[in-house]
Amino acid sequence: MGKNVPFKKNMIQGGSIVLAALVLGLFMVCTVKTLKSYDDTVKVRGLCEKEVPADRVVYRISYSEKSNSLADLRNTISQNNSIIVEKLRAAGFKDDEVKVGNANYEDRYSYANDVSQITFRYQANQTVTVFSKNLDLVRKMQQTLETDLVNQNILANSWADYQFLGLNEIKPAMIAESLENARAAADEFAKNSHSRIGKMRTASQGYFEVEDLDENTPQVKKVRVVTTVEYYLK
């Protein structure tokens, strides 16, 4: 009887070890399956685009003048600026919408290889800029301004830059819509792969892009954002 005690003791210890190994094995299998399930993900993109009207226009009128007298050139620039500003006022623009920049004066002799080839020594480049929310007024002004200035002996070029400044107001709704579109794409993928969408793993928002709708309608803008989302699959 005494000899059987160590044997039984060894059997119990052996059985405990086997049982512990079995439990540990099952735990590792469950862990591996769980970890593997977390490795199954899908990455999708959600696009949101909107067409919005521009809410500000920057209208620039630029011209150049030349003279052999710097004083005469400065007077000509001053007179031309007054003519342009007066036309803008008469058209309906307010004084705080019009900005007369500083003229850029050049001494053309300073960089000429042969000054005898230069008819006028001094040149001035001037820009008058309008910042306005009245897009229709700018479009109307564009049709006649350059011709009117030619009649005043001012050869000018003008162009309008239509802008959209209300981006912050539409950002939240556009981000929400892009996330919804990303979720719809993920659901479609899960349906085709016979799985289900789990929790969101990562998400990143792309830059908002604002560009002209097309070259003929710069006063209408296209706003675009793409959100990239990664979901777990079940």
C-alpha positions in Angstrom: 0.0 0.0 0.0 2.8 2.4 0.9 4.4 1.9 -2.5 1.2 3.0 -4.3 1.1 6.4 -2.7 4.0 7.9 -4.7 2.5 6.4 -7.9 -0.9 8.0 -7.2 0.7 11.2 -6.4 2.6 11.2 -9.7 -0.5 10.3 -11.6 -2.3 13.3 -10.0 0.5 15.6 -10.8 0.8 14.3 -14.4 -3.0 14.7 -14.9 -2.8 18.2 -13.6 0.0 19.0 -16.0 -2.0 17.5 -18.9 -5.1 19.4 -17.9 -3.2 22.7 -17.6 -1.6 22.1 -21.0 -5.0 21.4 -22.5 -6.5 24.6 -21.0 -3.5 26.6 -22.1 -3.8 25.2 -25.6 -7.5 26.0 -25.8 -6.8 29.5 -24.6 -4.1 30.0 -27.2 -6.4 28.8 -29.9 -9.1 31.2 -28.9 -6.6 34.0 -28.7 -5.2 33.3 -32.1 -8.7 33.2 -33.6 -9.6 36.5 -31.8 -6.4 38.1 -33.0 -6.9 36.8 -36.5 -10.4 38.3 -36.5 -8.9 41.7 -35.7 -6.5 41.3 -38.7 -9.5 41.2 -41.1 -10.1 44.7 -42.1 -11.4 46.7 -45.0 -10.2 50.2 -46.0 -12.7 52.3 -48.0 -13.0 55.9 -49.1 -16.0 58.2 -48.9 -16.3 61.0 -51.4 -18.4 64.2 -50.9 -18.7 66.9 -53.5 -20.8 70.0 -53.6 -21.3 72.9 -56.0 -21.4 76.3 -54.3 -21.6 79.8 -55.6 -18.5 82.0 -55.1 -19.0 84.5 -52.3 -16.2 87.0 -53.0 -14.4 88.2 -56.1 -11.0 89.8 -56.3 -10.9 92.0 -59.4 -7.5 93.3 -60.5 -6.9 96.1 -63.0 -3.2 96.4 -64.1 -1.4 98.8 -66.4 2.1 100.1 -67.3 3.3 103.6 -68.2 6.7 104.8 -69.4 8.5 108.1 -69.5 11.9 109.7 -69.5 10.9 111.9 -66.6 10.3 110.2 -63.3 8.2 113.2 -62.0 6.0 113.1 -65.2 5.6 109.3 -64.8 4.5 109.7 -61.2 1.9 112.3 -62.2 0.6 110.0 -65.0 0.2 107.1 -62.6 -1.6 109.3 -60.1 -4.0 110.6 -62.8 -4.7 107.1 -64.2 -5.4 105.8 -60.7 -7.9 108.6 -60.2 -9.6 107.8 -63.5 -9.9 104.1 -62.6 -11.1 104.7 -59.1 -13.7 107.1 -60.3 -15.0 104.6 -62.8 -15.3 102.0 -60.1 -17.2 104.4 -57.9 -19.5 105.3 -60.7 -20.2 101.7 -61.3 -21.3 101.2 -57.7 -18.3 99.9 -55.8 -17.7 101.3 -52.3 -14.5 103.1 -51.3 -13.6 100.3 -48.8 -13.8 97.7 -51.6 -11.2 99.5 -53.8 -7.4 99.3 -53.0 -4.8 101.2 -54.9 -1.5 99.4 -54.6 1.9 101.0 -54.6 3.3 101.4 -58.1 6.5 99.6 -59.0 9.0 101.9 -60.6 11.9 100.7 -62.7 15.0 102.5 -64.1 15.4 100.6 -67.3 19.0 101.9 -67.7 20.1 100.0 -64.7 19.9 96.6 -66.4 20.2 97.6 -70.1 23.2 96.5 -72.1 22.8 99.3 -74.6 20.8 102.3 -73.3 20.6 103.8 -76.8 18.1 101.1 -77.6 15.7 102.3 -74.9 13.2 104.9 -75.8 11.9 105.5 -72.3 14.1 105.3 -69.3 11.5 104.8 -66.6 8.6 102.4 -66.3 5.9 102.0 -63.7 3.6 99.0 -63.2 0.4 99.7 -61.3 -2.5 97.5 -60.0 -5.8 98.6 -58.6 -7.7 95.8 -56.8 -11.4 95.5 -56.0 -12.5 93.1 -53.1 -16.2 92.7 -53.4 -19.1 90.3 -52.7 -21.0 91.8 -55.6 -20.1 89.3 -58.3 -22.7 90.5 -60.8 -21.3 94.0 -60.6 -17.8 92.8 -61.4 -19.0 90.6 -64.3 -20.8 93.7 -65.7 -17.7 95.9 -65.2 -15.5 93.4 -67.0 -17.5 93.8 -70.2 -16.7 97.5 -70.7 -13.9 98.6 -68.4 -10.9 97.9 -70.6 -12.5 99.6 -73.6 -13.5 102.6 -71.5 -9.9 102.9 -70.3 -8.5 102.8 -73.8 -10.6 105.8 -74.6 -8.8 107.5 -71.6 -5.4 106.5 -73.1 -4.9 103.8 -70.4 -4.0 100.3 -71.8 -5.0 98.0 -69.0 -5.6 94.3 -68.4 -8.2 93.1 -65.9 -9.1 89.7 -64.5 -11.3 88.4 -61.8 -10.5 85.7 -59.2 -13.7 84.3 -57.8 -13.4 82.8 -54.3 -15.4 80.8 -51.8 -14.8 81.8 -48.2 -17.7 79.9 -46.5 -15.8 76.6 -46.3 -16.0 76.3 -42.5 -19.8 76.5 -42.6 -20.2 73.4 -44.9 -17.3 71.4 -43.6 -19.2 69.4 -40.8 -22.0 68.3 -43.1 -19.6 67.3 -45.9 -17.4 65.3 -43.5 -20.5 63.5 -42.2 -21.6 62.7 -45.7 -18.2 61.4 -46.7 -18.3 59.1 -43.6 -21.7 57.8 -44.6 -20.5 57.1 -48.1 -17.5 55.3 -46.7 -19.7 53.2 -44.5 -22.0 52.3 -47.5 -18.9 51.2 -49.5 -17.7 49.1 -46.5 -21.2 47.5 -46.1 -21.2 46.6 -49.8 -17.8 45.0 -49.5 -18.9 43.0 -46.5 -22.0 41.8 -48.2 -20.0 40.6 -51.2 -17.5 38.9 -48.9 -20.1 37.3 -46.6 -18.9 39.1 -43.6 -20.1 41.9 -41.4 -18.7 45.4 -40.6 -17.3 45.8 -37.1 -15.9 48.8 -35.3 -14.0 51.6 -37.0 -10.2 51.0 -36.8 -8.8 54.1 -38.3 -10.1 57.2 -40.1 -8.3 60.0 -41.9 -9.8 63.1 -43.6 -8.3 64.4 -46.8 -7.8 68.0 -47.7 -10.7 70.1 -48.8 -10.3 71.1 -52.4 -12.0 74.1 -53.9 -11.8 74.7 -57.6 -13.8 76.2 -60.5 -16.6 74.1 -61.7 -15.2 74.6 -65.2 -13.3 77.2 -67.2 -16.5 78.9 -68.3 -18.1 79.3 -64.9 -15.4 80.4 -62.4 -18.1 82.0 -60.3 -19.4 78.5 -59.4 -17.0 76.4 -57.2 -16.8 72.6 -56.7 -15.8 71.6 -53.1 -14.5 68.1 -52.7 -13.3 66.0 -49.7 -12.4 62.3 -49.4 -12.4 60.5 -46.1 -10.5 57.2 -45.7 -11.9 54.8 -43.1 -10.7 51.3 -42.1 -13.2 48.9 -40.5 -12.8 45.6 -38.8 -14.6 42.7 -40.4 -16.5 40.1 -38.4 
